[in-house]
C-alpha cells in the first residue's frame, strides 16, 4: 500500500529546454574574471556556457581553461567582429534557446529560470 502523502508530493518529470549562454569575447579577460562567477551561478540543469573567442591576444582563453574548465570555448581564427563572431560560434552550438550575453554583464542567480 502506498503512502497517500507521497502521492500529493509527486512531481512528474519535466523535459526542460536546453539553454546555451554564448558570450563573445575579444581581449576581455578582466570582464571574464569579474562576471563569469555570476554566469555560472545558475542552478538551471540544462545549461551550457560557451565563450566564443574572437582571436584574443590577451590571456582570456588560458584564463578560462585554467579557472573554468566547465566552460566550452570556441576559438575563431580571426576577429570576425560582433555579428560575424557570433554567427561563426553559433554554428557550433546546439540548444533550444540561446542567450547572447555581453561579457560585462552580471547575471542574477535565477537569470535562466523558465
Secondary structure by P-SEA (a helix, b strand, c coil): cccaaaaaaccccccccbbbbbbbbcccaaaaaccccccccccccbbbbbbbbcccccaaaaaaaaccccbbbbbbcccccaaaaaaaaaaacccccccccccccccccccccc
